[in-house]
């Protein structure tokens, strides 16, 4: 695929998905919230935005803090059949009319969220990844923490890796996250994404302002920054 085509593919993606994504998140909110009334001791932060040291923003759908662990929850609201694995870069959505679409592997996406979340907690705590398929179509994904929305409560309740957080620790974790996470709102996060995309569209490296060029690597051609190795920006498809 040519450079321009690749760039165009990149810029047309995330914003389009955003509305559906929001709907998925509120469904998860609805699933998690009744737990407060069941007197399950937990703390929940929704739509957390973390700014990294490069000024890039990362949006986390839900952080759930419980006695038995900290969970970073990524939701996907896609219809149809979903195929994928831990290692694939892209997962495939097959609609009932057999139309296929690809999207970024949410496990990898969440790994990066956890990396940034972990960092603001000084890497002191284990953070567990949970991917929730809002349309309850996780059955073809053979990964234990990729689950259907209907199983979310049970999954969180039964999770047991020996972690036992005290009430005071849960409070400290929540406060630390809220204190260190960026105060920027969703609108600014979207603007941030849009700015990055418009730079990419103009062939400008969003990280350092260098020039994006076709490069040849061990695993084939890719688009990177001409300031490599100083800047390691790579355009992900
Ligand atoms: Zn660069």
Boltz pocket constraint, residues with backbone or C-beta under 6 A from the ligand:
constraints:
  - pocket:
      binder: B
      contacts: [[A, 205], [A, 206], [A, 207], [A, 208], [A, 209], [A, 210], [A, 211], [A, 225], [A, 226], [A, 227], [A, 231], [A, 232], [A, 233]]
      max_distance: 6.0
